[in-house]
Amino acid sequence: MKNQGKRYTKAAKSFDRTAVNDVKKAIDIVKSTAAAKFDESFDISMNLGVDPRKADQLVRGTVALPHGTGKSVRVLVVAKAPKDKEALEAGADFAGFTEYLEKLQGGWADIDIIIATPDVMGELGKLGRVLGPRGLMPNPKSGTVTFDVAKAVNEVKAGKIEFRVDKAGNVHASVGKCSFSAEQLSDNVNAFLGTIFRAKPGTAKGKYVKSVTFSSTMGPGVRVDENSMGHD
């Protein structure tokens, strides 16, 4: 932790923490300050002017990142035959029904996302207390409840991510790796930000995007000027 602290302090001193940067410069700063011994994720944090307690202001959705996330996503498809075989052929890491319900109930956590067919949601829904807090419960709005399991698996493996505003009005997402080129990160960032802007609730009052910060997994936050994003 001591060395980690030194790296963070050095990175934080290498640029003006109070400055508000355009997207391109912010990406360059994050890449230049990512000094951990592993390939850090490139993260975005946004504070939105919405009231998540109101159903019509709950900002959530999915976005397909042009260059993927750089992460290997472990996918479980909960489905009965023959959909389980179809999922495995499409690249799912795990697929099945009864045996995986039992494993999930027992606390198995070796997965990043669950896709399910609509006909099993009655049984899978009973595990809400187990899956909900871990953000694993499939949802039709995010495309993870579908009979077209092959398409869903391919999209997730290719870099489709889900986002959801939290109780404080914040949205967090990893949109790539710091080893990506600046151009690749720019494409992914713009795809994510564009989706957030398009998801603005019609009932939201005042300033929609209050703040945007880019950072690496272990690095300091870099403030971003929302006016440099090409949106109102």
Rosetta blueprint (number, residue, H / E / L):
1 M L
2 K H
3 N H
4 Q H
5 G H
6 K H
7 R H
8 Y H
9 T H
10 K H
11 A H
12 A H
13 K H
14 S L
15 F L
16 D L
17 R L
18 T L
19 A L
20 V L
21 N E
22 D L
23 V H
24 K H
25 K H
26 A H
27 I H
28 D H
29 I H
30 V H
31 K H
32 S H
33 T H
34 A L
35 A L
36 A L
37 K L
38 F L
39 D L
40 E L
41 S E
42 F E
43 D E
44 I E
45 S E
46 M E
47 N E
48 L E
49 G L
50 V L
51 D L
52 P L
53 R L
54 K L
55 A H
56 D H
57 Q H
58 L L
59 V L
60 R E
61 G E
62 T E
63 V E
64 A E
65 L L
66 P L
67 H L
68 G L
69 T L
70 G L
71 K L
72 S L
73 V L
74 R L
75 V E
76 L E
77 V E
78 V E
79 A L
80 K L
81 A L
82 P L
83 K H
84 D H
85 K H
86 E H
87 A H
88 L H
89 E H
90 A L
91 G L
92 A L
93 D L
94 F E
95 A E
96 G E
97 F L
98 T H
99 E H
100 Y H
101 L H
102 E H
103 K H
104 L H
105 Q H
106 G L
107 G L
108 W L
109 A L
110 D L
111 I L
112 D L
113 I E
114 I E
115 I E
116 A E
117 T L
118 P H
119 D H
120 V H
121 M H
122 G H
123 E H
124 L H
125 G H
126 K H
127 L H
128 G H
129 R H
130 V H
131 L H
132 G H
133 P H
134 R H
135 G L
136 L L
137 M L
138 P L
139 N L
140 P H
141 K H
142 S H
143 G L
144 T L
145 V E
146 T L
147 F L
148 D L
149 V H
150 A H
151 K H
152 A H
153 V H
154 N H
155 E H
156 V H
157 K H
158 A H
159 G L
160 K E
161 I E
162 E E
163 F E
164 R E
165 V L
166 D L
167 K L
168 A L
169 G L
170 N E
171 V E
172 H E
173 A E
174 S E
175 V E
176 G E
177 K E
178 C L
179 S L
180 F L
181 S L
182 A H
183 E H
184 Q H
185 L H
186 S H
187 D H
188 N H
189 V H
190 N H
191 A H
192 F H
193 L H
194 G H
195 T H
196 I H
197 F H
198 R H
199 A L
200 K L
201 P L
202 G L
203 T L
204 A L
205 K L
206 G L
207 K L
208 Y L
209 V E
210 K E
211 S E
212 V E
213 T E
214 F E
215 S E
216 S E
217 T L
218 M L
219 G L
220 P L
221 G L
222 V E
223 R E
224 V E
225 D L
226 E H
227 N H
228 S H
229 M H
230 G L
231 H L
232 D L
